[in-house]
Amino acid sequence: MKPLNFVLVGVGGQGILLASDVLCQVGLAAGYDVKKTDVHGMAQRGGSVVSHVRMADQVFSPMVALGEADYLLAFEKLEACRWAQFLRPDGCAVVNDEVIPTLAALTASPKRRKAGGPAYPDDDTIVADLEAHTGCLLMVPAGRMAVELGNPRVANVVLLGALSTFLDIPVESWRKALEERVPARFRDVNLRAFEAGRESASDDQPLPF
């Protein structure tokens, strides 16, 4: 089996830890040895959340080294730029095409601008930065899709659905992991979010730049 390295990044409250747990369970079902580690200081205050997941025949460390991630799963655009250096040159970034209001407000604050702090980058700058790190970029409007599904909190599962189209792992393993990890009252909307993410990726599968 080909070893696989994932880095999941975003902001507290976006369901990143659930997504990484589902990803781990999917890897175990596929026969991999799987290890992960999470960093989520200040997560409840809108701080960054980072999760590393590694799958291989045998994994000795859960940490993904710089330049070694096969996939960057980013739940917010600015966070994608902040962590893009983890990607391999032939890796792929799956990015939620969404701005978190707390980050936008912070970077746009007069106090920050007066101090010379950077503003929130525009879309062209974000895409150019990501393209500098990888030849494979898929932008997914996961936040909007989740709202259309009736629950904005399932954007994380929309992104998992998009990611699943890149991996040679049976789709049933993903569905089973979601069914086991998500409370019963939320299973239906999460499964629909997963399928919507897969459809979105299939409609707009990225090509090398």
ABEGO torsion letter per residue (X at the ends): XBBBBBBBBEBBGAGAAAAAAAAAAAAAAAGBBBBBBBBABGAAAGBBBBBBBBBBABBABABBBBGABABBBBABAAAAAAAAAABBAABBBBBBBBBBAAAAAAAABAAAAAAGBBBBBBAAAAAAAAAAABABBBBBBAAAAAAAAGBAAAAAAAAAAAAAAABBBBAAAAAAAAAAABBAAAAAAAAAAAAAAAAAAAAABBBBX
